[in-house]
Amino acid sequence: MDWETLLKENYFKILENIQRACEKSRRKLEEIKILGASKKQTSEKIKIAFKLGIKLFGENYVQEAEKKIFELKDFPIEWHFIGRLQTNKVKKALNLFSMIQTLDRINLAQEIQKQAEKRDLIVPVLVEVNIGKEPTKGGVYPEKLEEFIGEVKNFNRIKIKGLMCLPPYEENPEKVRPYFIKMQKIFEKIKTYMNSEFKELSMGTSNDYTIAIEEGATIIRIGEALFGKRS
Ligand SMILES: *Cc1c(COP(=O)(O)O)cnc(C)c1O
């Protein structure tokens, strides 16, 4: 089967699943944005996904993204960074991405502030939460989150648009639901004292996006269920 047929089938399956999850949780379809998690997928496939209707893509590696974003420069794609960001890559990342979804350290915030000042930019970010408290993963631990957000508020070049998480992988996606519920609770609490721009909750991947939607996700990040296996 060619990529166009495959991606089309995948995309329509995803749309159906999203619709069902929205009905089940009485949410509106327009509240959910699909982000194509395109790491290790070709520009060709990203182009096909874009033409099918996905306008937002996320990349994990600055170098890989740079190449693909250049190849796709004629398409009005919105690119978010969703990987672990090293401070020495911030400068380049700010040229490539309209949002950093993985802010999780003060030294990273400092570097973003510094580079943004130089170029007179305001940088939209999500704060990544390590909701499963996994030592090998990035993200702020839940109990440190409010303090962290309080500190980031002092950086006038950084705009916090919401929260992001990547919970522990579970074969049975129902086992991920408690993490999503926790995220939603934290999100709602913090929302009470942030301005109206704090509104995005980025959670859910190929395996569990319908559950993430049921528990309040506004951005779902889908890789292999859309593009097929990563090469
Ligand atoms: C790879 C990746 C995804 C997508 O994962 P799939 O299982 O392929 O859907 C989502 N979020 C992040 C942060 C990722 O690195």
The ligand as an ORCA input file, in Angstrom:
! r2SCAN-3c Opt
* xyz 0 1
  C       7.084     10.131     20.076
  C       6.262     11.001     20.932
  C       4.867     11.007     20.845
  C       4.091     10.088     19.915
  O       4.195      8.763     20.299
  P       3.389      7.621     19.478
  O       3.366      6.480     20.393
  O       4.177      7.361     18.237
  O       2.049      8.175     19.184
  C       4.166     11.890     21.650
  N       4.793     12.694     22.514
  C       6.113     12.720     22.643
  C       6.747     13.635     23.623
  C       6.892     11.861     21.867
  O       8.221     11.874     22.015
*
